[in-house]
Amino acid sequence: MTGANVGTSLDVEQEKSGRSALQGSVMEISISRQDLLRELTATQSVVERKTTIPILSNFLIEAEGDKVVITATDLDQSIKTSCPAKVKKPGSCTIPARKLYDYIKLLGDGDISVKLMENHWIQIRSGRSNTKMVGMTRANFPQVPEFPQTSVTSIPASSLRNCISKTIFAISNEESRYTLNGALLILKAESLAMVATDGHRLAHIEKSGETLSNVSGERKTLIPRKALSELQSLLSNTDTESIEFADDDNTLFFRIGHRVLTSRKLTGQFPNYEAVMPRDNNKFVIVRCEDLMGSIQRVAQFADERSGAVKVRLEQNELKISSSSTDSGESEDTIETPYNFDPLVVGFNSTYLIDFLKAIGNAGEVRLEFKDAQSAGQVRPEDADDQYKYRYIIMPMRI
């Protein structure tokens, strides 16, 4: 046996002894169906559906004191949450996550009794329903990292939620572009910013007027898309005003109320996004989001299916959007709007423009800024909130 294996064995033994209070052959609790369902809903999205490691398809349920702690993990990320319970006998068990979630959804409101039986079977009683599920041994469930006690930063929940919704769609889907599979969170003492890019477009938002603790200089963190998506979901289902953020060498931690999300860090260097920010886009036009969205969606029906390219033509006091393909035909829409610069024709991916308009809620007005047909275009809300500086950069396409 190697030294590494000996160390691992010792760790496992210590872990087992540390868990002994929760690991007896008995566990019995009574819990509100509504409370349990709420927490299962918050955690089940992390559970690995198709896994070669069966234990990852289970929830870990730990009962002690006056609450139940529920943990789900896919090894890349985990969610740990809790809810009140009457703990008749403390203990722990693992239960098939999807089966439990689907079953609890179908029960009527009221209290549910959960009891650990022999051979890891779990009995669930509610009203006239009596069900037994096949669990797995608690000892096989992976250890989830604990929230650190140092260098914890409090971030306003609404600001973070807004930053995620304005950037997450621009993250790359290509697994090979590893450092583009997340968004960069930039914390300063008085601001927070987030930036995401897939190499063809870039979304950048900055919120000023914040007071962030434990941040000196600039703190940059790359957050994987999967964790951002989970964080977005947790933030949309909480009334907590701020969340706690911390990290260590390998893991990111987010505490949202009584729930903790952990995620494995993305390694590698995020690209120098500041270098691609347009500096001299001196031609611009301002249009209503609704008009622009309607025009792009209509015209995009006739764009090349693979590229989704539309042509943007700026002339005296009008913006024309057109497309054509040999398969489906051609289409052109005209929007009347003040424009007094040199005429310009530039091609863009229609989906990229639609994504941005959806992110800002398709309301108000947007400013489209250009230099020439070969340079990146910049789009931003015209009537933006002073505290938020939001910019969206799109590379042009040859048409």
JOLIN-V342569 format. One record per run of one state. SS is the DSSP state (2 for helix, 1 for strand, 0 for the rest). FROM is the first residue (numbers start at 1). TO is the last residue. Records with the same first field share a line. If there is no record, write none. Layout:
# JOLIN-V342569
SS: FROM-TO ; FROM-TO
This chain:
# JOLIN-V342569
0: 1-2 ; 23-26 ; 47-53 ; 65-66 ; 74-76 ; 85-85 ; 90-90 ; 107-110 ; 117-117 ; 127-128 ; 135-135 ; 137-137 ; 141-152 ; 166-167 ; 171-177 ; 181-181 ; 189-190 ; 198-200 ; 209-217 ; 237-241 ; 248-250 ; 257-258 ; 265-272 ; 277-282 ; 301-308 ; 316-317 ; 326-328 ; 337-343 ; 360-364 ; 371-376 ; 382-387 ; 395-396 ; 398-399
2: 3-22 ; 33-46 ; 54-57 ; 97-106 ; 118-120 ; 138-140 ; 157-165 ; 168-170 ; 178-180 ; 225-236 ; 273-276 ; 289-300 ; 350-359
1: 27-32 ; 58-64 ; 67-73 ; 77-84 ; 86-89 ; 91-96 ; 111-116 ; 121-126 ; 129-134 ; 136-136 ; 153-156 ; 182-188 ; 191-197 ; 201-208 ; 218-224 ; 242-247 ; 251-256 ; 259-264 ; 283-288 ; 309-315 ; 318-325 ; 329-336 ; 344-349 ; 365-370 ; 377-381 ; 388-394 ; 397-397
